[in-house]
Amino acid sequence: MSAQPINPSRRRFLGSVGRAAAGTAAVGLLGAPAILRADTPKARVVVVGGGYGGAIAAKYLTMADPDLRVTLIERNPVYVSCPLSNEVLSGERDIDSLTFDYRGLTRRGIAVMGDEIIEIDPEQRFVRGKGGARYNYDKLILSPGVAFDFGAIDGMSAELADSSIPHAWKAGPQTLLLRKQLEAMPDGGVCAIVAPPNPFRCPPGPYERAAQIALYFSHHKPKSKVMIYDAKDAFSKQGLFQAGWKEHYGDMVEWVSAAAGGAIEAIDPDSMTLTGVVEDFQADVINLIPHQRAAQIAVDNGLVDDSGWCPVDQQTFASTLQPDIHVIGDAAIAGAMPKSGYSANSQGKVCAMAVAAAINGESPPAPSYVNTCYSILAPDHGISVAGVYELKDGEIVSVPGAGGLSAPDADARTRAIEVQFALDWYRNITADMFT
Ligand SMILES: Cc1cc2nc3c(=O)[nH]c(=O)nc-3n(C[C@H](O)[C@H](O)[C@H](O)COP(=O)(O)OP(=O)(O)OC[C@H]3O[C@@H](n4cnc5c(N)ncnc54)[C@H](O)[C@@H]3O)c2cc1C
């Protein structure tokens, strides 16, 4: 996972040296150490959030214009990928295979700073970290991901998610906690997944998760059930999921739509009871995926509208509320694009090119965007939805006839090949981010 050491070119070496000066001595560099350089950068770009959007924006900025001083600020020392994290729940993979450090980006000359940004000053153009460190910028890009609205379901809280009702919607300790709970559950037990309303991170994610948990149950606890209580009446790749669940797991996975009483209003963690609109449901393990909105830093700094998400110019990702701040990834309202890692990657590239163009006094290039979401239902059964997008009248829209769903009647070989495509996609996109 961690990239091999390389001998950086003199230019890159000097670049990394200077970029360190964009931070402060008070906070740590995540990656190889760097020292000061004397030259003045063309412009300072600060990127907050080193995930699927931010890591890519930082890297492609340095590729678009090596004379920029790029600083990536990330609160965690390593990044744990949500894509493929459902496989940790089935036991098909361990979390180490999802964990990446930032040394590859440091070697590219990006100053990667370990800090949590708590303040943005768009007038004086700086962001401030938790410990008081100040990072000045000429251009700012945020890719901070999502936050959870725990208050939307009575009785739910962040503390509960950390201790006994994990959402595991940010991969990491909660993913491991949920796996442990599944292991401890008796055969014949029920795992309830509470699926959130739209829009939310990874629309097919809860349904892939149901399949991965059923995969584990089918081998180890065959009398058990996976119940999905949904705030919606339809979901991504629905027909493909329902056919795949049936094919591999019989009646083990059951989906209850909102119309059928699946919308959950409250939880009692002591009795492990979910209160639905019509009736209550008991479970042995509850995976409550909360309602979502843009990450806290976007909320605290006036970047969200009434929807809870960040409106942006969909060509440059400049906030329409704070025009000098760009927002990409899950936090942004990006037209027809779903909230996915691949969307965040695509947006990171479009945004990096637009920011580099603006710094160089040029117009942003005509953007093109892409997304594919794979879901693995069984070790030999993958499905996908793909989209190509263009800008039309200021809005990101699907290109008619491009993309689409896996065929409903695909043969077993095609389903197995889609699993390989999913794994290749993961290897490629994480190499794109971290090397
Ligand atoms: C179970 C699951 C499965 C998924 N599967 C897929 C899939 O197969 N394919 C796919 O394309 N997508 C998938 N996704 C969705 C994907 O994970 C997200 O869409 C993607 O991570 C969004 O990227 P982002 O950059 O917006 O946010 P993130 O990747 O979450 O990155 C945000 C980063 O910002 C940091 N941060 C936030 N606030 C601050 C701050 N104030 N200061 C410093 N750092 C900060 C965070 O620590 C984090 O590292 C899945 C999601 C889940 C939950």
The ligand as a Tripos MOL2 file, in Angstrom:
@<TRIPOS>MOLECULE
LIG
   53    58     1     0     0
SMALL
NO_CHARGES

@<TRIPOS>ATOM
      1 C1        -19.9320    1.5580    2.4430 C.3       1 LIG1
      2 C2        -19.5580    2.5040    1.3430 C.ar      1 LIG1
      3 C3        -19.1910    1.9960    0.0990 C.ar      1 LIG1
      4 C4        -18.8390    2.8580   -0.9270 C.ar      1 LIG1
      5 N1        -18.5000    2.3270   -2.1500 N.ar      1 LIG1
      6 C5        -18.1870    3.1530   -3.1760 C.ar      1 LIG1
      7 C6        -17.8170    2.6150   -4.4330 C.ar      1 LIG1
      8 O1        -17.7570    1.3940   -4.6300 O.2       1 LIG1
      9 N2        -17.4980    3.4770   -5.4290 N.ar      1 LIG1
     10 C7        -17.5320    4.8230   -5.2540 C.ar      1 LIG1
     11 O2        -17.2260    5.5480   -6.2100 O.2       1 LIG1
     12 N3        -17.8930    5.3790   -4.0650 N.ar      1 LIG1
     13 C8        -18.2190    4.5760   -3.0270 C.ar      1 LIG1
     14 N4        -18.5600    5.1140   -1.8060 N.ar      1 LIG1
     15 C9        -18.6760    6.5890   -1.6620 C.3       1 LIG1
     16 C10       -17.3430    7.2930   -1.4170 C.3       1 LIG1
     17 O3        -16.7150    6.7780   -0.2700 O.3       1 LIG1
     18 C11       -17.5450    8.7950   -1.2210 C.3       1 LIG1
     19 O4        -18.4290    9.2720   -2.1990 O.3       1 LIG1
     20 C12       -16.2320    9.5380   -1.3030 C.3       1 LIG1
     21 O5        -15.4110    9.1630   -0.2230 O.3       1 LIG1
     22 C13       -16.4400   11.0460   -1.3330 C.3       1 LIG1
     23 O6        -15.2060   11.7070   -1.3950 O.3       1 LIG1
     24 P1        -15.0100   13.1010   -0.6310 P.3       1 LIG1
     25 O7        -13.6570   13.5910   -1.0020 O.co2     1 LIG1
     26 O8        -16.1880   13.9790   -0.8570 O.co2     1 LIG1
     27 O9        -15.0650   12.7000    0.9170 O.3       1 LIG1
     28 P2        -14.1070   11.7320    1.7230 P.3       1 LIG1
     29 O10       -13.5030   10.7080    0.8440 O.co2     1 LIG1
     30 O11       -14.8730   11.2990    2.9240 O.co2     1 LIG1
     31 O12       -12.9070   12.6790    2.1980 O.3       1 LIG1
     32 C14       -13.1490   13.7350    3.0890 C.3       1 LIG1
     33 C15       -11.8780   13.9410    3.9040 C.3       1 LIG1
     34 O13       -11.9280   15.2370    4.4890 O.3       1 LIG1
     35 C16       -11.4110   15.1470    5.8080 C.3       1 LIG1
     36 N5        -11.9460   16.2960    6.5280 N.ar      1 LIG1
     37 C17       -13.2470   16.6200    6.7030 C.ar      1 LIG1
     38 N6        -13.3610   17.7690    7.3840 N.ar      1 LIG1
     39 C18       -12.0930   18.1990    7.6350 C.ar      1 LIG1
     40 C19       -11.5530   19.3440    8.3010 C.ar      1 LIG1
     41 N7        -12.3510   20.2580    8.8380 N.pl3     1 LIG1
     42 N8        -10.2070   19.4790    8.3600 N.ar      1 LIG1
     43 C20        -9.3740   18.5170    7.8240 C.ar      1 LIG1
     44 N9         -9.8350   17.4110    7.1950 N.ar      1 LIG1
     45 C21       -11.1860   17.2640    7.0840 C.ar      1 LIG1
     46 C22       -11.8790   13.7920    6.2970 C.3       1 LIG1
     47 O14       -11.1030   13.3120    7.3720 O.3       1 LIG1
     48 C23       -11.7570   12.9310    5.0290 C.3       1 LIG1
     49 O15       -10.4990   12.2890    4.9660 O.3       1 LIG1
     50 C24       -18.8770    4.2690   -0.7270 C.ar      1 LIG1
     51 C25       -19.2410    4.7810    0.5160 C.ar      1 LIG1
     52 C26       -19.5840    3.9050    1.5460 C.ar      1 LIG1
     53 C27       -19.9640    4.4700    2.8740 C.3       1 LIG1
@<TRIPOS>BOND
     1     1     2 1
     2     2     3 ar
     3     2    52 ar
     4     3     4 ar
     5     4     5 ar
     6     4    50 ar
     7     5     6 ar
     8     6     7 ar
     9     6    13 1
    10     7     8 2
    11     7     9 ar
    12     9    10 ar
    13    10    11 2
    14    10    12 ar
    15    12    13 ar
    16    13    14 ar
    17    14    15 1
    18    14    50 ar
    19    15    16 1
    20    16    17 1
    21    16    18 1
    22    18    19 1
    23    18    20 1
    24    20    21 1
    25    20    22 1
    26    22    23 1
    27    23    24 1
    28    24    25 2
    29    24    26 1
    30    24    27 1
    31    27    28 1
    32    28    29 2
    33    28    30 1
    34    28    31 1
    35    31    32 1
    36    32    33 1
    37    33    34 1
    38    33    48 1
    39    34    35 1
    40    35    36 1
    41    35    46 1
    42    36    37 ar
    43    36    45 ar
    44    37    38 ar
    45    38    39 ar
    46    39    40 ar
    47    39    45 ar
    48    40    41 1
    49    40    42 ar
    50    42    43 ar
    51    43    44 ar
    52    44    45 ar
    53    46    47 1
    54    46    48 1
    55    48    49 1
    56    50    51 ar
    57    51    52 ar
    58    52    53 1
@<TRIPOS>SUBSTRUCTURE
     1 LIG1         1 GROUP 0 **** ****
